[in-house]
Amino acid sequence: MSSTTTGTGRDRRGGTTTGTGQDRRGGTTTVTGRLGALARAELTLLGRSRATLVTAVFVPLVVPFSLRGAAGEMDLAEHGLDVGTMLLPAAIAMSLLFAVYAALTGVFVVRREELVLKRLRTGELRDNEILIGASLPSLAIGLGQSVLLAAGCALLLDMEAPRALPLALLGLLLGLVMCAALGAVTAAWTRTAESAQVTSLPLLFVSLLGSGVAVPLEVLPDRIATVCELLPLSPVVTLIRGGWTGALSAGEVLAAVVTALAWTVLSVFAVRRWFRWEPRR
């Protein structure tokens, strides 16, 4: 035996709805339930896309170790680094770039072009819930890979325990959020799923070359390093590397956190302002 309620409420666009039943926004499900359901559906779809799955899962785990030969030729000891403290932050950065940023760029574009996002907006889900729920599987993959990479580097490269673990965790958290937001920003300017592989390349290349991934910022000339520190992924790499070496000063930590937060805030603003929910025509 069921009961009904009568009253007025606000729909998701701000209008007033009247009638029997529960309010569209919050009567039937919770935010956690809605996010969980959307994340499960997105994970299922992600598993069916082999290309996305390979790019998101396997590439970040394999590519970083190709840098080991180049790392051995650098004079890392002079800058307080070793092969492990160079490769681990680089590997985590690649995971953030491929498993989170590039993967989510493609996910948002495909779901938009298939009208999935448009249909989701007609239900209980709010706009931010749609974006967060769709991001959760990629974020979980990025987080899981980072843990595996840390464990693998510790075993294979005989790394010491991190001297400032909270800094490394903070850098990882900021990187996950920032890369998800940047993926949504890039998707806003991407017309098709095929072109998503192209529109994500500029940030990938710039980050790989200038954010301390291929070459640590400590090794670069001071003027170049100062410019590269302002790139989106640079503060993330700096915090993760500093978490292991314990060599960051309070001023360096503050500068890295402020830079990462600035990029994140700008990205969220851009998503709220320019993200497209319907196919580009």
MOSULBEL-V463055 format. One record per pair of residues at least 24 apart in sequence whose ideal C-beta (glycine too) atoms are under 6 Angstrom apart, sorted by sequence separation. I is the first residue (numbers start at 0). J is the second residue. If there is no record, write none. Layout:
I;J
I;J
This chain:
234;258
211;236
234;259
63;89
145;171
206;232
210;236
63;90
63;93
62;93
103;134
231;262
59;93
103;137
141;175
59;94
102;137
138;175
59;97
99;137
58;97
59;98
98;140
99;141
54;97
55;98
98;141
134;179
95;141
98;144
55;102
94;141
94;144
51;102
94;145
51;105
91;145
91;148
90;148
174;235
173;235
87;152
170;235
170;238
83;152
169;238
170;239
166;238
167;239
83;156
82;156
83;158
166;241
167;242
103;179
107;183
166;242
100;178
104;182
108;186
164;242
95;174
99;178
103;182
107;186
163;242
99;179
100;181
104;185
108;189
161;242
100;182
104;186
161;243
163;245
184;266
95;178
109;192
162;245
180;263
108;192
55;140
59;144
177;262
181;266
184;269
173;259
177;263
180;266
184;270
187;273
108;195
176;263
180;267
183;270
187;274
187;275
190;279
105;195
33;124
45;136
104;195
183;274
41;133
38;132
42;136
33;128
37;132
41;136
104;199
38;135
34;132
38;136
101;199
23;123
96;203
96;206
92;212
89;212
85;215
78;217
92;232
92;236
88;236
91;239
88;239
88;240
84;240
84;243
117;276
84;244
116;276
117;277
112;278
79;246
